[in-house]
Amino acid sequence: QVQLEESGGGLVQPGGSLNLSCAASGSLFSIAGMGWHRQAPGKRRELVAHITSGGRTNYADSVKGRFTISRDNAKNTVYLQMNSLKPEDTAFYYCNAETFYTTYWGQGTQVTVSS
């Protein structure tokens, strides 16, 4: 069993930055990949960024070049550095952790980009 807790969301103006973090606890050795998804009202949940245990990353085209996902195995934490934020980035952001059969989800954190 894996538990995830996100933090770092909030309100920011367009062009600003936010740093999200997600701390994992529980059966940590079972975790393979970790990532971030987001969901805005009326829209489908979408992948934002993903990182493997070996550090390989991929990003949604809409955030590529602006967001950076990283992972600190010593702290059992995955991060999402978000720069040059746009209003369309406004969404509820969820951390996930993948095992062989199961994907675990955190409670999420709200990110609002507005002037």
N, CA, C and O atoms as a GROMACS GRO file, in nm:
protein
  460
    1GLN      N    1   0.085  -0.119   0.000
    1GLN     CA    2   0.000   0.000   0.000
    1GLN      C    3   0.088   0.124   0.000
    1GLN      O    4   0.187   0.131   0.073
    2VAL      N    5   0.053   0.221  -0.082
    2VAL     CA    6   0.128   0.344  -0.096
    2VAL      C    7   0.035   0.461  -0.067
    2VAL      O    8  -0.078   0.466  -0.115
    3GLN      N    9   0.082   0.555   0.012
    3GLN     CA   10   0.009   0.678   0.040
    3GLN      C   11   0.084   0.796  -0.019
    3GLN      O   12   0.207   0.802  -0.012
    4LEU      N   13   0.011   0.889  -0.078
    4LEU     CA   14   0.069   1.004  -0.145
    4LEU      C   15   0.006   1.131  -0.090
    4LEU      O   16  -0.115   1.137  -0.067
    5GLU      N   17   0.088   1.233  -0.070
    5GLU     CA   18   0.039   1.360  -0.020
    5GLU      C   19   0.102   1.474  -0.100
    5GLU      O   20   0.224   1.491  -0.098
    6GLU      N   21   0.020   1.550  -0.169
    6GLU     CA   22   0.066   1.663  -0.249
    6GLU      C   23   0.067   1.791  -0.166
    6GLU      O   24  -0.008   1.805  -0.070
    7SER      N   25   0.154   1.883  -0.207
    7SER     CA   26   0.157   2.015  -0.148
    7SER      C   27   0.217   2.112  -0.248
    7SER      O   28   0.281   2.071  -0.345
    8GLY      N   29   0.196   2.241  -0.225
    8GLY     CA   30   0.258   2.344  -0.307
    8GLY      C   31   0.166   2.416  -0.402
    8GLY      O   32   0.208   2.510  -0.469
    9GLY      N   33   0.040   2.375  -0.409
    9GLY     CA   34  -0.053   2.443  -0.496
    9GLY      C   35  -0.091   2.579  -0.441
    9GLY      O   36  -0.058   2.614  -0.327
   10GLY      N   37  -0.162   2.656  -0.522
   10GLY     CA   38  -0.206   2.786  -0.480
   10GLY      C   39  -0.243   2.874  -0.596
   10GLY      O   40  -0.264   2.827  -0.708
   11LEU      N   41  -0.252   3.002  -0.568
   11LEU     CA   42  -0.289   3.104  -0.667
   11LEU      C   43  -0.164   3.177  -0.713
   11LEU      O   44  -0.083   3.220  -0.631
   12VAL      N   45  -0.150   3.191  -0.843
   12VAL     CA   46  -0.034   3.260  -0.899
   12VAL      C   47  -0.078   3.338  -1.023
   12VAL      O   48  -0.172   3.297  -1.091
   13GLN      N   49  -0.012   3.448  -1.051
   13GLN     CA   50  -0.042   3.527  -1.169
   13GLN      C   51   0.019   3.465  -1.294
   13GLN      O   52   0.118   3.392  -1.284
   14PRO      N   53  -0.039   3.492  -1.411
   14PRO     CA   54   0.022   3.443  -1.535
   14PRO      C   55   0.168   3.483  -1.545
   14PRO      O   56   0.206   3.596  -1.513
   15GLY      N   57   0.249   3.389  -1.589
   15GLY     CA   58   0.392   3.410  -1.597
   15GLY      C   59   0.468   3.372  -1.472
   15GLY      O   60   0.591   3.368  -1.473
   16GLY      N   61   0.397   3.344  -1.365
   16GLY     CA   62   0.460   3.307  -1.240
   16GLY      C   63   0.497   3.161  -1.234
   16GLY      O   64   0.484   3.087  -1.331
   17SER      N   65   0.542   3.120  -1.116
   17SER     CA   66   0.590   2.983  -1.096
   17SER      C   67   0.532   2.924  -0.969
   17SER      O   68   0.499   2.995  -0.874
   18LEU      N   69   0.520   2.793  -0.970
   18LEU     CA   70   0.482   2.716  -0.853
   18LEU      C   71   0.564   2.588  -0.850
   18LEU      O   72   0.606   2.537  -0.953
   19ASN      N   73   0.586   2.538  -0.730
   19ASN     CA   74   0.658   2.414  -0.710
   19ASN      C   75   0.569   2.316  -0.634
   19ASN      O   76   0.538   2.338  -0.517
   20LEU      N   77   0.529   2.210  -0.701
   20LEU     CA   78   0.449   2.106  -0.638
   20LEU      C   79   0.539   1.994  -0.588
   20LEU      O   80   0.641   1.962  -0.650
   21SER      N   81   0.502   1.935  -0.478
   21SER     CA   82   0.573   1.819  -0.428
   21SER      C   83   0.473   1.711  -0.388
   21SER      O   84   0.358   1.740  -0.356
   22CYS      N   85   0.518   1.589  -0.392
   22CYS     CA   86   0.436   1.474  -0.357
   22CYS      C   87   0.522   1.375  -0.282
   22CYS      O   88   0.615   1.317  -0.339
   23ALA      N   89   0.493   1.357  -0.156
   23ALA     CA   90   0.568   1.266  -0.071
   23ALA      C   91   0.498   1.131  -0.062
   23ALA      O   92   0.378   1.124  -0.037
   24ALA      N   93   0.573   1.026  -0.083
   24ALA     CA   94   0.520   0.890  -0.080
   24ALA      C   95   0.560   0.820   0.048
   24ALA      O   96   0.669   0.839   0.100
   25SER      N   97   0.470   0.738   0.097
   25SER     CA   98   0.497   0.655   0.214
   25SER      C   99   0.428   0.521   0.195
   25SER      O  100   0.339   0.507   0.112
   26GLY      N  101   0.470   0.424   0.273
   26GLY     CA  102   0.414   0.291   0.263
   26GLY      C  103   0.512   0.193   0.203
   26GLY      O  104   0.629   0.188   0.241
   27SER      N  105   0.463   0.116   0.107
   27SER     CA  106   0.545   0.015   0.041
   27SER      C  107   0.625   0.080  -0.070
   27SER      O  108   0.592   0.066  -0.188
   28LEU      N  109   0.731   0.151  -0.032
   28LEU     CA  110   0.802   0.236  -0.126
   28LEU      C  111   0.878   0.157  -0.231
   28LEU      O  112   0.894   0.204  -0.344
   29PHE      N  113   0.924   0.038  -0.197
   29PHE     CA  114   1.000  -0.041  -0.294
   29PHE      C  115   0.914  -0.092  -0.408
   29PHE      O  116   0.968  -0.137  -0.509
   30SER      N  117   0.784  -0.086  -0.394
   30SER     CA  118   0.695  -0.131  -0.500
   30SER      C  119   0.672  -0.026  -0.607
   30SER      O  120   0.616  -0.058  -0.712
   31ILE      N  121   0.714   0.097  -0.584
   31ILE     CA  122   0.687   0.206  -0.677
   31ILE      C  123   0.781   0.200  -0.797
   31ILE      O  124   0.903   0.186  -0.782
   32ALA      N  125   0.724   0.209  -0.914
   32ALA     CA  126   0.801   0.218  -1.036
   32ALA      C  127   0.802   0.364  -1.084
   32ALA      O  128   0.888   0.442  -1.043
   33GLY      N  129   0.706   0.399  -1.168
   33GLY     CA  130   0.698   0.536  -1.214
   33GLY      C  131   0.616   0.624  -1.121
   33GLY      O  132   0.535   0.575  -1.042
   34MET      N  133   0.637   0.753  -1.132
   34MET     CA  134   0.557   0.852  -1.063
   34MET      C  135   0.526   0.964  -1.161
   34MET      O  136   0.597   0.985  -1.259
   35GLY      N  137   0.418   1.035  -1.133
   35GLY     CA  138   0.382   1.139  -1.226
   35GLY      C  139   0.279   1.235  -1.172
   35GLY      O  140   0.235   1.224  -1.057
   36TRP      N  141   0.242   1.327  -1.257
   36TRP     CA  142   0.142   1.427  -1.227
   36TRP      C  143   0.037   1.430  -1.338
   36TRP      O  144   0.070   1.430  -1.456
   37HIS      N  145  -0.088   1.432  -1.298
   37HIS     CA  146  -0.200   1.456  -1.386
   37HIS      C  147  -0.276   1.578  -1.338
   37HIS      O  148  -0.259   1.622  -1.224
   38ARG      N  149  -0.359   1.632  -1.424
   38ARG     CA  150  -0.443   1.744  -1.384
   38ARG      C  151  -0.581   1.730  -1.446
   38ARG      O  152  -0.599   1.665  -1.549
   39GLN      N  153  -0.678   1.792  -1.381
   39GLN     CA  154  -0.814   1.789  -1.430
   39GLN      C  155  -0.882   1.921  -1.398
   39GLN      O  156  -0.888   1.963  -1.282
   40ALA      N  157  -0.932   1.986  -1.501
   40ALA     CA  158  -1.009   2.108  -1.487
   40ALA      C  159  -1.158   2.073  -1.495
   40ALA      O  160  -1.195   1.973  -1.555
   41PRO      N  161  -1.243   2.155  -1.435
   41PRO     CA  162  -1.387   2.129  -1.442
   41PRO      C  163  -1.435   2.115  -1.586
   41PRO      O  164  -1.404   2.198  -1.671
   42GLY      N  165  -1.511   2.009  -1.612
   42GLY     CA  166  -1.565   1.985  -1.744
   42GLY      C  167  -1.468   1.922  -1.842
   42GLY      O  168  -1.504   1.900  -1.957
   43LYS      N  169  -1.347   1.894  -1.799
   43LYS     CA  170  -1.247   1.834  -1.886
   43LYS      C  171  -1.203   1.699  -1.832
   43LYS      O  172  -1.220   1.668  -1.714
   44ARG      N  173  -1.147   1.620  -1.921
   44ARG     CA  174  -1.093   1.490  -1.883
   44ARG      C  175  -0.959   1.508  -1.812
   44ARG      O  176  -0.886   1.604  -1.836
   45ARG      N  177  -0.930   1.415  -1.724
   45ARG     CA  178  -0.799   1.412  -1.660
   45ARG      C  179  -0.691   1.387  -1.766
   45ARG      O  180  -0.708   1.301  -1.852
   46GLU      N  181  -0.583   1.460  -1.758
   46GLU     CA  182  -0.477   1.447  -1.856
   46GLU      C  183  -0.342   1.434  -1.789
   46GLU      O  184  -0.318   1.487  -1.681
   47LEU      N  185  -0.255   1.364  -1.856
   47LEU     CA  186  -0.117   1.351  -1.810
   47LEU      C  187  -0.045   1.484  -1.826
   47LEU      O  188  -0.054   1.549  -1.930
   48VAL      N  189   0.027   1.523  -1.723
   48VAL     CA  190   0.112   1.641  -1.727
   48VAL      C  191   0.257   1.601  -1.745
   48VAL      O  192   0.325   1.649  -1.836
   49ALA      N  193   0.306   1.514  -1.659
   49ALA     CA  194   0.445   1.471  -1.663
   49ALA      C  195   0.459   1.337  -1.594
   49ALA      O  196   0.380   1.302  -1.506
   50HIS      N  197   0.560   1.263  -1.635
   50HIS     CA  198   0.585   1.130  -1.579
   50HIS      C  199   0.735   1.108  -1.569
   50HIS      O  200   0.812   1.157  -1.652
   51ILE      N  201   0.775   1.035  -1.466
   51ILE     CA  202   0.916   1.004  -1.447
   51ILE      C  203   0.929   0.861  -1.398
   51ILE      O  204   0.856   0.819  -1.308
   52THR      N  205   1.022   0.787  -1.456
   52THR     CA  206   1.047   0.650  -1.414
   52THR      C  207   1.142   0.648  -1.295
   52THR      O  208   1.199   0.751  -1.257
   53SER      N  209   1.159   0.531  -1.237
   53SER     CA  210   1.252   0.517  -1.126
   53SER      C  211   1.395   0.547  -1.168
   53SER      O  212   1.478   0.584  -1.086
   54GLY      N  213   1.424   0.531  -1.297
   54GLY     CA  214   1.555   0.560  -1.350
   54GLY      C  215   1.575   0.703  -1.396
   54GLY      O  216   1.684   0.739  -1.440
   55GLY      N  217   1.470   0.785  -1.387
   55GLY     CA  218   1.482   0.925  -1.421
   55GLY      C  219   1.440   0.963  -1.562
   55GLY      O  220   1.455   1.079  -1.601
   56ARG      N  221   1.387   0.870  -1.638
   56ARG     CA  222   1.338   0.904  -1.771
   56ARG      C  223   1.206   0.978  -1.760
   56ARG      O  224   1.118   0.938  -1.684
   57THR      N  225   1.193   1.087  -1.834
   57THR     CA  226   1.077   1.174  -1.822
   57THR      C  227   1.003   1.188  -1.953
   57THR      O  228   1.059   1.169  -2.061
   58ASN      N  229   0.876   1.222  -1.943
   58ASN     CA  230   0.798   1.264  -2.058
   58ASN      C  231   0.695   1.366  -2.011
   58ASN      O  232   0.656   1.368  -1.894
   59TYR      N  233   0.651   1.451  -2.105
   59TYR     CA  234   0.564   1.562  -2.074
   59TYR      C  235   0.454   1.575  -2.176
   59TYR      O  236   0.469   1.536  -2.292
   60ALA      N  237   0.343   1.631  -2.133
   60ALA     CA  238   0.242   1.674  -2.227
   60ALA      C  239   0.299   1.786  -2.313
   60ALA      O  240   0.376   1.869  -2.265
   61ASP      N  241   0.259   1.788  -2.439
   61ASP     CA  242   0.310   1.892  -2.528
   61ASP      C  243   0.278   2.032  -2.477
   61ASP      O  244   0.355   2.126  -2.500
   62SER      N  245   0.166   2.047  -2.409
   62SER     CA  246   0.124   2.178  -2.364
   62SER      C  247   0.212   2.236  -2.254
   62SER      O  248   0.211   2.357  -2.232
   63VAL      N  249   0.289   2.152  -2.185
   63VAL     CA  250   0.373   2.199  -2.076
   63VAL      C  251   0.521   2.182  -2.104
   63VAL      O  252   0.604   2.228  -2.026
   64LYS      N  253   0.555   2.118  -2.212
   64LYS     CA  254   0.695   2.092  -2.244
   64LYS      C  255   0.771   2.224  -2.258
   64LYS      O  256   0.727   2.316  -2.326
   65GLY      N  257   0.885   2.230  -2.192
   65GLY     CA  258   0.964   2.351  -2.192
   65GLY      C  259   0.932   2.447  -2.080
   65GLY      O  260   1.008   2.540  -2.054
   66ARG      N  261   0.819   2.427  -2.012
   66ARG     CA  262   0.779   2.512  -1.902
   66ARG      C  263   0.779   2.439  -1.769
   66ARG      O  264   0.812   2.498  -1.665
   67PHE      N  265   0.743   2.311  -1.770
   67PHE     CA  266   0.737   2.230  -1.648
   67PHE      C  267   0.853   2.133  -1.645
   67PHE      O  268   0.901   2.088  -1.750
   68THR      N  269   0.898   2.100  -1.525
   68THR     CA  270   1.003   2.002  -1.506
   68THR      C  271   0.965   1.908  -1.393
   68THR      O  272   0.936   1.953  -1.282
   69ILE      N  273   0.965   1.780  -1.421
   69ILE     CA  274   0.939   1.680  -1.319
   69ILE      C  275   1.072   1.623  -1.272
   69ILE      O  276   1.163   1.601  -1.352
   70SER      N  277   1.084   1.601  -1.143
   70SER     CA  278   1.206   1.543  -1.087
   70SER      C  279   1.168   1.453  -0.971
   70SER      O  280   1.055   1.454  -0.922
   71ARG      N  281   1.265   1.375  -0.929
   71ARG     CA  282   1.238   1.274  -0.826
   71ARG      C  283   1.358   1.265  -0.733
   71ARG      O  284   1.472   1.254  -0.778
   72ASP      N  285   1.331   1.268  -0.605
   72ASP     CA  286   1.433   1.254  -0.502
   72ASP      C  287   1.405   1.124  -0.429
   72ASP      O  288   1.319   1.118  -0.342
   73ASN      N  289   1.478   1.021  -0.465
   73ASN     CA  290   1.453   0.889  -0.406
   73ASN      C  291   1.487   0.886  -0.257
   73ASN      O  292   1.424   0.813  -0.181
   74ALA      N  293   1.584   0.965  -0.214
   74ALA     CA  294   1.620   0.968  -0.073
   74ALA      C  295   1.506   1.023   0.012
   74ALA      O  296   1.487   0.980   0.125
   75LYS      N  297   1.431   1.118  -0.043
   75LYS     CA  298   1.318   1.177   0.028
   75LYS      C  299   1.186   1.114  -0.011
   75LYS      O  300   1.081   1.154   0.041
   76ASN      N  301   1.188   1.018  -0.102
   76ASN     CA  302   1.066   0.952  -0.149
   76ASN      C  303   0.964   1.054  -0.198
   76ASN      O  304   0.846   1.047  -0.164
   77THR      N  305   1.011   1.147  -0.277
   77THR     CA  306   0.929   1.260  -0.319
   77THR      C  307   0.948   1.288  -0.467
   77THR      O  308   1.058   1.279  -0.520
   78VAL      N  309   0.838   1.321  -0.533
   78VAL     CA  310   0.842   1.366  -0.671
   78VAL      C  311   0.798   1.512  -0.674
   78VAL      O  312   0.712   1.553  -0.597
   79TYR      N  313   0.858   1.589  -0.764
   79TYR     CA  314   0.834   1.733  -0.771
   79TYR      C  315   0.787   1.770  -0.911
   79TYR      O  316   0.814   1.701  -1.008
   80LEU      N  317   0.717   1.881  -0.917
   80LEU     CA  318   0.681   1.941  -1.044
   80LEU      C  319   0.708   2.090  -1.035
   80LEU      O  320   0.636   2.164  -0.967
   81GLN      N  321   0.813   2.134  -1.102
   81GLN     CA  322   0.844   2.276  -1.112
   81GLN      C  323   0.769   2.334  -1.230
   81GLN      O  324   0.789   2.290  -1.344
   82MET      N  325   0.684   2.431  -1.205
   82MET     CA  326   0.599   2.490  -1.307
   82MET      C  327   0.638   2.636  -1.326
   82MET      O  328   0.623   2.717  -1.234
   83ASN      N  329   0.688   2.669  -1.444
   83ASN     CA  330   0.728   2.804  -1.478
   83ASN      C  331   0.642   2.857  -1.591
   83ASN      O  332   0.575   2.781  -1.661
   84SER      N  333   0.644   2.988  -1.608
   84SER     CA  334   0.569   3.054  -1.715
   84SER      C  335   0.425   3.007  -1.719
   84SER      O  336   0.373   2.970  -1.824
   85LEU      N  337   0.362   3.008  -1.604
   85LEU     CA  338   0.226   2.955  -1.592
   85LEU      C  339   0.126   3.038  -1.672
   85LEU      O  340   0.138   3.160  -1.681
   86LYS      N  341   0.029   2.968  -1.728
   86LYS     CA  342  -0.076   3.028  -1.808
   86LYS      C  343  -0.211   2.998  -1.745
   86LYS      O  344  -0.225   2.902  -1.670
   87PRO      N  345  -0.312   3.081  -1.773
   87PRO     CA  346  -0.445   3.053  -1.718
   87PRO      C  347  -0.495   2.913  -1.753
   87PRO      O  348  -0.566   2.853  -1.672
   88GLU      N  349  -0.461   2.861  -1.869
   88GLU     CA  350  -0.505   2.728  -1.907
   88GLU      C  351  -0.440   2.617  -1.827
   88GLU      O  352  -0.479   2.501  -1.839
   89ASP      N  353  -0.340   2.651  -1.745
   89ASP     CA  354  -0.282   2.554  -1.653
   89ASP      C  355  -0.367   2.536  -1.528
   89ASP      O  356  -0.340   2.446  -1.448
   90THR      N  357  -0.467   2.618  -1.510
   90THR     CA  358  -0.553   2.608  -1.392
   90THR      C  359  -0.623   2.474  -1.390
   90THR      O  360  -0.692   2.437  -1.486
   91ALA      N  361  -0.607   2.400  -1.282
   91ALA     CA  362  -0.664   2.267  -1.268
   91ALA      C  363  -0.633   2.213  -1.130
   91ALA      O  364  -0.558   2.273  -1.053
   92PHE      N  365  -0.693   2.100  -1.099
   92PHE     CA  366  -0.658   2.026  -0.980
   92PHE      C  367  -0.551   1.925  -1.020
   92PHE      O  368  -0.571   1.844  -1.110
   93TYR      N  369  -0.438   1.931  -0.953
   93TYR     CA  370  -0.323   1.849  -0.988
   93TYR      C  371  -0.311   1.731  -0.894
   93TYR      O  372  -0.313   1.746  -0.772
   94TYR      N  373  -0.297   1.613  -0.951
   94TYR     CA  374  -0.289   1.488  -0.875
   94TYR      C  375  -0.155   1.422  -0.897
   94TYR      O  376  -0.107   1.412  -1.010
   95CYS      N  377  -0.096   1.377  -0.791
   95CYS     CA  378   0.023   1.294  -0.797
   95CYS      C  379  -0.018   1.148  -0.808
   95CYS      O  380  -0.118   1.107  -0.750
   96ASN      N  381   0.058   1.070  -0.882
   96ASN     CA  382   0.033   0.927  -0.888
   96ASN      C  383   0.163   0.848  -0.876
   96ASN      O  384   0.271   0.897  -0.911
   97ALA      N  385   0.149   0.728  -0.826
   97ALA     CA  386   0.260   0.635  -0.815
   97ALA      C  387   0.216   0.501  -0.870
   97ALA      O  388   0.107   0.453  -0.839
   98GLU      N  389   0.299   0.441  -0.952
   98GLU     CA  390   0.264   0.318  -1.023
   98GLU      C  391   0.338   0.198  -0.967
   98GLU      O  392   0.458   0.202  -0.943
   99THR      N  393   0.262   0.091  -0.945
   99THR     CA  394   0.318  -0.040  -0.920
   99THR      C  395   0.284  -0.129  -1.038
   99THR      O  396   0.226  -0.083  -1.136
  100PHE      N  397   0.319  -0.256  -1.028
  100PHE     CA  398   0.297  -0.345  -1.141
  100PHE      C  399   0.149  -0.354  -1.178
  100PHE      O  400   0.114  -0.355  -1.296
  101TYR      N  401   0.061  -0.360  -1.077
  101TYR     CA  402  -0.081  -0.379  -1.102
  101TYR      C  403  -0.168  -0.259  -1.067
  101TYR      O  404  -0.282  -0.252  -1.112
  102THR      N  405  -0.118  -0.165  -0.991
  102THR     CA  406  -0.201  -0.061  -0.933
  102THR      C  407  -0.138   0.076  -0.949
  102THR      O  408  -0.016   0.092  -0.941
  103THR      N  409  -0.222   0.175  -0.972
  103THR     CA  410  -0.182   0.314  -0.968
  103THR      C  411  -0.246   0.379  -0.846
  103THR      O  412  -0.368   0.375  -0.830
  104TYR      N  413  -0.164   0.440  -0.762
  104TYR     CA  414  -0.211   0.510  -0.643
  104TYR      C  415  -0.219   0.659  -0.672
  104TYR      O  416  -0.138   0.713  -0.747
  105TRP      N  417  -0.316   0.724  -0.611
  105TRP     CA  418  -0.340   0.865  -0.633
  105TRP      C  419  -0.343   0.942  -0.502
  105TRP      O  420  -0.394   0.894  -0.401
  106GLY      N  421  -0.287   1.061  -0.505
  106GLY     CA  422  -0.298   1.150  -0.392
  106GLY      C  423  -0.431   1.223  -0.393
  106GLY      O  424  -0.512   1.205  -0.484
  107GLN      N  425  -0.454   1.305  -0.292
  107GLN     CA  426  -0.578   1.380  -0.282
  107GLN      C  427  -0.584   1.498  -0.378
  107GLN      O  428  -0.693   1.546  -0.410
  108GLY      N  429  -0.471   1.543  -0.425
  108GLY     CA  430  -0.466   1.652  -0.520
  108GLY      C  431  -0.444   1.786  -0.455
  108GLY      O  432  -0.464   1.803  -0.334
  109THR      N  433  -0.402   1.882  -0.536
  109THR     CA  434  -0.383   2.019  -0.490
  109THR      C  435  -0.425   2.114  -0.602
  109THR      O  436  -0.396   2.091  -0.719
  110GLN      N  437  -0.491   2.221  -0.564
  110GLN     CA  438  -0.545   2.315  -0.662
  110GLN      C  439  -0.437   2.412  -0.708
  110GLN      O  440  -0.364   2.468  -0.627
  111VAL      N  441  -0.429   2.431  -0.838
  111VAL     CA  442  -0.344   2.532  -0.898
  111VAL      C  443  -0.433   2.627  -0.977
  111VAL      O  444  -0.505   2.585  -1.067
  112THR      N  445  -0.428   2.754  -0.943
  112THR     CA  446  -0.507   2.855  -1.011
  112THR      C  447  -0.414   2.963  -1.064
  112THR      O  448  -0.338   3.023  -0.988
  113VAL      N  449  -0.422   2.988  -1.193
  113VAL     CA  450  -0.341   3.090  -1.259
  113VAL      C  451  -0.436   3.198  -1.309
  113VAL      O  452  -0.513   3.176  -1.402
  114SER      N  453  -0.430   3.312  -1.246
  114SER     CA  454  -0.524   3.419  -1.278
  114SER      C  455  -0.465   3.553  -1.240
  114SER      O  456  -0.391   3.565  -1.142
  115SER      N  457  -0.498   3.655  -1.318
  115SER     CA  458  -0.458   3.790  -1.288
  115SER      C  459  -0.567   3.866  -1.215
  115SER      O  460  -0.549   3.984  -1.182
   0.00000   0.00000   0.00000
